[in-house]
Structure formats: structure tokens, C-alpha cells
Amino acid sequence: MNRIRPFFKLIRWTNLLMIAMMMLLVYHCVMSPLSYFSSVEVLPPVHTFHLLAMSLIFIVAGGYAINDYFDVETDRFNKPEKTLIPDVFSHKEVKLFYVVLTFIGLMLGLASSIMVLNVKFYMLFAVLLLITCLLYSYSATYKRKLFVGNFIVSLLVATAVFLPYLFEILYLSENLLTLSVCKDLVENVAYFVLIYSVFAFLLTLIREIIKDAEDAEGDGNTHCRTMPVVLGLNKTKTILYILVILLLLLLFVYTFILIELKLFAASAFMISVALSSVLLIVKIYKANEYKDFHKLSVMSKIMMLIGLLSMLFLR
């Protein structure tokens, strides 16, 4: 039996592409203008950044594998026709996938850290280790806790957006003279990176709660204390309204900034996300059963993609 396709399904290859896209857009579209306006080299070498991006992708791929390892019982309730463990892969094989993928990811991160940060390599490597520990803890324990699991996943996605900028700051910390020359530029870039990080955090949190609502029946049968299971559908919808309104406020402020900077193409993308957010509120209101939330999950993922693609027009 061909197990290549199931393997890529196990590690959620489409989500990995999204993470890779986030990091590449931040580096090449948000941070690269630093090179145009500075007389000194301010960006880490591109090959070291690509190593860092590959590192995170392998670590997250391992995280998806171990998540399915711990999630077998719940998946039997929620999506019995799509289970990969033990139908395609044994528990032992999936655990091996996790170890190998995570090891490769950490080694790539270590190589990138040493090449750029020299003796301070441990600062970046510690962040990658923390991400690895959070992914494992989420799958083993926190996924079943009220709100904590949702928060961890959202924070990790926001970290994927912020990590290139952290890489940049650590790189510049090796040369304080260079940092002083381009301090204002670095601060301006920080505002954009922070906005996209908060955007990714909020939209991921919304999507995670929507997914919990979709899977509430299976989660309840396996004693997962997710928000829809503990609070019920109506209170969960109220929390979603609040989060989407917060997202709309962020989009309103950011769109105003983009228009002020005459970045009209980027602002058009964000306006489309804002309009989609209004539609999302309407659809959440109309969702009366847990199965109604599947389309909302797909919709929120498309909104994330559109919002991130706006970075292409910041150059």
C-alpha cells in the first residue's frame, strides 16, 4: 500500500506550507526593505534564514504526528473514515516519525543558530526547544484543557510570524553599531511584524474554537474539556463574537495605517478580510448545530491566507 500520501496527510502538509509562507513573507516582504534603506548589511544571510524556516517546519510536522498519536480515541468519534492510526501507521511508527522529524528540525535550527549567532546560538535554539516542548505538551495534556490548548496553538502560529524578526534582532545584537545605524528602520518593521503576529493569533484562536465546536460531540465522549463541551454552544458563540470584533478593530486600525502610507493594494486585501469577518459573525449566528461549523473553519483559514498575502504589497 502506498503510504506517502497518508504520511503527508499525517503531518498536515497544507498547514506546513502556510507556516513556510508566513515566514518567507515576513523575511522577504516585510523585513527585506531594511536592506534597501540601510547602508550596512542588516539582514541575516538568506540561506541561514531558510534553514531556520525548514527547522520550524520539521518541528511542527513532528508536532502534528504526535498530536495524532495522542488523539486516536477522539478521532474515532469525530472522523472515523479518516483515521490513520492504526489503520495505516502503527503507534510505534508514528512515534518514530515524531522523533526523527523533531530531531531533524532541532539540528537544522542549531546549524542556523551557530552560523548566525556564534557563541550566542543558544538564545535562538532555546526558543526552538520551547516550541518543541509546547507542541508535545499540547498534544499530551493541554489540548484537553479548557482554553489552554487553543491559546497554545494560537501563540505558536503567531510565533511563526514573529520568529524571522526575532532572528533579525538576535543577528543585529552581535553588532550594536549596525543596530544603532538602522534603529528607526528596525522599529518600523517591528510594528508591521507585531500587527501580523496579533492578526495570526486572533484568527487562529477563532479557528481553533470553531474546530472545537465542530468536534464537540467526539470531544465530549473522550472527556476533553474544550470550550463548547464545558460552556455549551451559545456561550462559545458569544466568545467567538468578541474575538471576531477584536479582529475587526485590528483590521480597521491597520487598514487606516496602510492607506496613510499609500499602500492601497495591501489595504484592499485587509478590507476583504474585514468584510469576511462581518460575514463570519453572521454565519456563526446562524450555526445552530456542531456540524455547521465545518465551513466556518475553512472560511477562517482562507481569511488568514488573504491577510498574510497582503504582505506581498508592502515592498
Buried (B, 14 or more C-beta within 10 A) or exposed (E): EEEEEBBEBBBBBEBBEBBBBBBBBBBBBBBBBBEEEBEEEBBBEEEBBBBBBBBBBBBBBBBBBBBBBBBBEBBBBBEEEEBBBEEBBEEEBBBEBBEBBBEBBBEBBBBBBBBBBEEBBEBBBEBBBEBBEBBBBBBEEBBBBBBBBBBBBBBBBBBBBBBBBBBBEBBBEBEEEBBEBBEEBBEBBBEBBBBBBBBBBBBBBBBBBBBBBBBBBBBBBBEBBBBBBBBEBEEBBEBBBEBBEBBBEBBEEBBEBBBEEEBEEBBBBBBBBBEBBEEBBEBBEEBEEBEBBBEBBEBBBEBBEBBBBBBEBBE
